[in-house]
Amino acid sequence: MLRRISRDQARLGMYIHAFDGPWLRHPFWLPRFLLSSPDDLTILLESDVVTLVIDENRGVGLTLPEPAPSRATPHPADTSQHRAAPAPASVALVAKRPADRPCTTAEERERAARVMNRSRRVIKSAFESTRLGKAIRSEDVVPVVEEISASVARNPQALIGMTRLKSKDEYTYVHSVAVCALMVNFARHLDLSPAEVHELGVAGLLHDVGKMAVPDLVLNKPSTLTDEEFAIVRTHPQQGHRLLQAGTGIPETALDVCLHHHERIDGTGYPFKLQGDEISLAAKMGAICDVYDALTSDRSYKKAWAPDEAIIRMRGWQGHFDPDLLFKFMQSISVFPFGMLVRLRSNRLGIVLENGRRASRPRVRAFFSTRDRTILPLEDVVIDDNFASDQILSEEDPIAWGFADWTVTAEQVLAGATALLNRKITEQAA
């Protein structure tokens, strides 16, 4: 249901359907979005917007204060004078939906640690029970997925960053929690339905249960596996599928991801060498999240790679992942490879800059107008999660924009040599 509200009635969790008045009056690039960032809320409350329209079917509705009790005929036992006044809408919303209130990484870090530790213990118990012949039950894992989803909704960086810290003995369990968080975050970014987000979270949590059928000496071996040992490890998707089939209430999506998360787009994966559209969206997402977390974690046989290094490697493995889906994954975690030519929401092209420090926001050097096809003054843009900031929309082909010698052009942009770049573009146009 659509409802018109005043600017001061806006609250986190509302879905903004439209702003009343001229487009230039509001400070956001998008006319419709979920108001999930505290920064966006502050910008809206301080803006010139007078009224806006919210969609109560896609977000929280307007919380109206309850009418005050009549003072004419108070009940003898009425103690309302000693009770606090009804909370305003903003307070009522926070009290009603604390799990969905976005917050900073620092605010979420302590809660994320508790979520990770509880989730690790539950998944370890569930996985190890399969070695004793016990079936996995959905009611055992659903609370874990709900806790992880709530943490991701508040701040995805906190939990996802924390899961990179894995001990050798508990790698599989924490990896499962990490892939669950990545899948939930990815699904939310793709704007999938709440039911789909939940099922993909369950799939991420259970995707590696088949490793319980692999001997620990093989699973945790610090040196290179022999061909025979690797053949054993490659059975874990089918072993896991068998275990999940014996469970109760396990969604089909979890069975699919468990069985197919090692398939590759070019047909070189396992166990069935599926390719292209033969692999479901869920399994393609599972493959990306599984590999990304593995690459960014310390393993018994290798040190963790930095997130941007992992993305560079994954992008370079032609045929492994769906390239469009991999780019959307980059958007979901805000990690992009250095040197990538990207299109910004502000109708500019830019080059992704190197991240100065771990976990910092991505930066892009904007240099070209997509409307006028002209060189612009260089501007370094920080890509943030709020809708008032610029955003990376797509990866672009340099040739399509007339950059025949992209290597040289990129070097000039990164070096700040706009004069040389302007002269080169003029010569090409002539």
N, C-alpha and C positions, 0 to 999 in steps of 0.2 A: 504494500500500500504506500502511495506517495503522500507525503505530508510537507507542507510549507512551514518553516520555522524561522525564527530570527537568528541572526548571527550569534548572539550571546547564549542561545539554547544548544549550540553545537557541542557534542560530546564525543570522546573517543569511542570507536566501535560503530559509529553511524556510517551509512553508505550514502555519499553525496551523489544525488542524481542530476542536479543542475543548480547553477547559481542564477539568481534573478539579476537583471540589469545587464549592461554592456559587458562584453567579454574582457575588455581591458580593465574593468573595475576589480576583478578578482586576481589574486597573485599566483594562480596555479596553471600549469601547462595543460592538465587534463580536466575536462568538465565533469567526469564521473570517476569516483574512486572511493575505496574504503578509507575512512579517516582513522588510521591506526598509529600514526606518528605523533608524539607530543609536540614536536617542532611544527608539524603542519597545523595542529590545533592552535598553537600560539599565533602562528602567522594569520590564520583565519580570524581569530578573535581580535587581532590588531589591524585587520584590513578594512577597506571601505565597503565591503559587502554588507548589505542591509538585511536581505532575506535570502534563503536558499531552500531547495527541495531535497528531502531525504527519502530513500526507499527503505521502508521498514521491513520489507521481505528479505532484504539482502544485508541488513545490519541492525543494530539495536535501535529501538524506537525512542520516541520522546517520553521521558519519565516525568509525569505530571505530579505535583505534590498533592497529597491527600487533603480533602477539605477539612478544615478545622472543626472540632466538635462544637456543637451548640452550647452557648453559655447560659441559655435561658433556663434550662431544666437539668442541671447537673445531677448525675447519679450519686447517691450518698457515698458509694464506695469509690467514686472517681478520684484518682490520684494524678490526673493528667497535669496538674500544676507542678508536679515534681518530676515529670518526664521531660526529656529534651524535646525541642521543637522538631517537626518533621524535617528530615534532611533535604537540602536542595537537590535538584535532579542530578547534578554532577556527583555528589557524594553517594546518592542512592545507586547510581550506575556502578561506581567503583566497588561498593559493597556487594552488589549483586553479581558482578562479573570480574572478580579480581584476577582470575587466570588469564583473561584476555587483555588486560591493561598493558600496552607496550611500555617498555622501560629501557634504560641504558644498559650496556653490557656490564658495567660495574654493579648496578643494582641487581641484575639477574644472576651474577656469578655465584653467589652463595647458594641460592636456590637451585641453580643448575648443578652444582656439585652434589647436593642432596638427591636430586632427581637421577643423576648419573649413577651414584652409588646404590640407590634403591633398585634402579633398573638393572644394573649389573648383577646384583644378588639374585633378583627374580629370574633373569634369563639364564644365569649360571645354573640355578636349581632346576629350571625347566629343561635345559639342554642335557644336563647330567642325568636327569631322571630317564631320558630316552635310552641311556646305556643300560638301565635296569629294566627296560621293557615297558616303561610307563608312557602312555600317550600324552601328547601336548594338548591342553584344553584352551580354547579361546578365552575363557574367563580368567585364566592365569595371566595372560599377556595383555588383555584389553586395558586394564588399569595402567600398565606401563606405557602403552602407546598414548593414552590420554594425558599422562603426566608429561611425556616427552613433547607431545603436541602443544600443550599449554606453555611449556618453557619456550618452544620455538616461536609461538605466537607473541610472547612477551619480548623476546630478543633472541634470534637464531644464533648470533655470533657466540654468545656465552657458552651454550651447551656444545655446539659443534666444535668450538675451539678447545673445550675441555676434554672432549673425547679423543683428542690426538695423543693424550698422555696415557699410554697403555703399557702394562707390564707384559713380559713375554708369556707368563703363565695364563694371563687372563685376556690375551689379545682377542680371541674369537668372541668373547662375551661383550667387551667394550666396543669392538668393531660392529657388532650387531646393533648396539645402542646408537652408535654413530651413523650407521646407514639408515636406521629408522629416522633419526633426526633430519638427515639430508633428504630423504624421500619425502617426509612431511613438508619440509621447507620448499622443495622443488615442486611438489604438487600444489601448494598454496600459491607459488609464483605462477604456475600454469592456470590458476583460477579454476581448479577442478572442484567438484562438489564436496561438501564435508564428508559424505559417505565414502567417496573415492579417496580423499586425503587419508581417512582413517584406515581403509583397506591397504593403501600403499605403505602406511606406517607399519601395519602388522607384517606386510610382506618384507619390508626392510629389516624388521626385528628378527624374522625367522628365516631369512634367505640362506644362511649358512649352517642351519641345524644339521645338515648332512655331514659336517666335519666331525660330529661326534662318533661317526662310524670309521673315522680315519685314526689309526694309532697315534698317540701323542709323540712318539719318537719320530714319526714321519712329519706330523703337523708342525712340530716345533724344531725341526732339524736346522741348525745354524748354517750348514753348508749346502752346496748344490744337491738337489735331489737326483737320484738315479732315474733312468727311464722307467724302471719298475715302480719306484716310489711315486713318481709323477703320475703314472697310470692309476695308482690307488687314489691319489688326491682328486683326480679328474672324475672319480665316481661320486663325489659328494653331492652334486645336484640331484642325481637319481636317488641316492640314499636319503637325502633330505625330503624329496618328494614322497618317497615311500613312508617316511615317518609322519609327515604332515597328513597324508591320506588316512593314516590310522588315528589321527587326532579327532577332536570334536569341535565343530563350529569354526573350523579354519576356512577363511574365504578363498575362493578360487584364485583371486589375484595373488595371494601368498603362494599357492601351489605353482602358479605360472612363473612367478619371479624366482622361486627356489629352483625350478627345473631349468630355466632358460637364461639366468643372469650371466652366463659365460658364453652365450652365443654372440657372434659378431656380424655386422652388417654385410660384410663381404663373403660370409659363409665359411670362414675358417675357424669358427668357435666350436665349442662342444656343449652338450653331448651329441647333438643332431645335425650340426653344420647348417642351421637355418640361416636365411639371409633376407635382407630387406624387410618387406612387409610381412614376411612369415613370422617375424618377431613382434610381439605386442608392444604397445607404448610402455606398459608397466615394466616389462623385461628390459627394454632399452634404458629406461630410467634406472632400474636396478643395476644394470651393468655400469653405468656412468658413476653412480653413487658408490658402488662397491670398489671400483678401481681408484677413484679419487681418494677415498678414505685410506685405502691400502698404501697408496703412494705418499700420503702426507703423515704416515705413522711410522714410528721406529719398528722394524721387524728384526727377527733373529739373524737375518742375513743381509740387512741393509739399513742405512740411516734414513730418516724421514726427509722427503723433499719439501721445500717451501710450497705453499699453495699455488703461487704463480708458476713455479717451475713444473709442478704436476700438471697444470692446465696446458702449458706449452708442450709437454711430452704427449699428453693425451690428444691434443689437437694435431700433432704430427704423426700419430699412428693411423695412417689412412686405412679406412675399411673397418676399423674397430667399432666406432660409434657413429650414430646418426649425427651428422655435423650441425644441422639446425637445432636438434635437441641439446647437443653439447653447448651450443652458444646460449641457449635458454638457461642451462645449468649455470654457466658463467654468470649470467645476470642474477640468478637466484642467490649466489654466494658472493657476488660483487668481486669476482677475481677474473681479470682479463690478461692475456699475454702481452708483454711489452712489445711495442711496435705495430700492433694491430690497427688497421685503418677502420674507424667506426663512424657511424652516423649518430649524431646527437639529436635529442628532442627539439633543440633550438635551431634546427635546420642548418647545422654546420657539420663539416667533417673534422675529425680530429685523430690524433695518434695517441695510443695508450702509453703513458709514461711508466718508468720503473717505479715500483713501490719502495719508498725510502725505508720503511720499517714494517715488520710483520704486523698483520691485522689492521694496517691503516687503510683508509678508504682509497679506491682507485682514482687516479688522476688522468686527465686527457688534455692534450694540447690542441685546442681548436684553432683551425687556420684557414678554412675554406667554406664559402657560402654555397649551399646546395641549391638555393633559389637563383642567385645571380651568377653562379659558377665563377666566382672571383676569389682571389686571395684576400683574407681578412687579417687585421692585426692579431698577433698571437695572443691567446688567452689560455692559461692553465685552469682547468675546471675540475673541481672535486665532485665526484659522483657520490651522492648521498641517497638515503632511503626515502627521504620526504619528497612530496610531489612538487614542492616549490623549487627544488634543485633540478639541474639538467640531468638527463638520463641517457645511457647508451641504448640505442634502439636496435642496431644491427651491425654486422660486419659488412664492409663494403669492398668491392673489387676495384683496385686502383685503376686498372685499364678502362673500366666503365666511366671513370671520371676524367680521363685524358692524361693520367699520369703514366706515360709510357715507360719511363725509367724510374720506377717507384723507389728503388734502393737509394738513388741519389736524392730524390725529392724528400724522402723520409729523413735522411741525414741533414738536409738543409733546414727542415722544420724543427728537428730536435736541437740543431745548433743555433736556431733563432735567426737564420740567414734569410729573412723575408725579402730583402732586396733582390738577391739572386733568384729566389723562387718566383717573384713577380716578373722578372725579366724572362725567365724560362717559360712561364705560362703565356706571356705576350708573344714570344717567338713561336710557340706551338700554335697559337690562334692565328698568327699571320700565315 
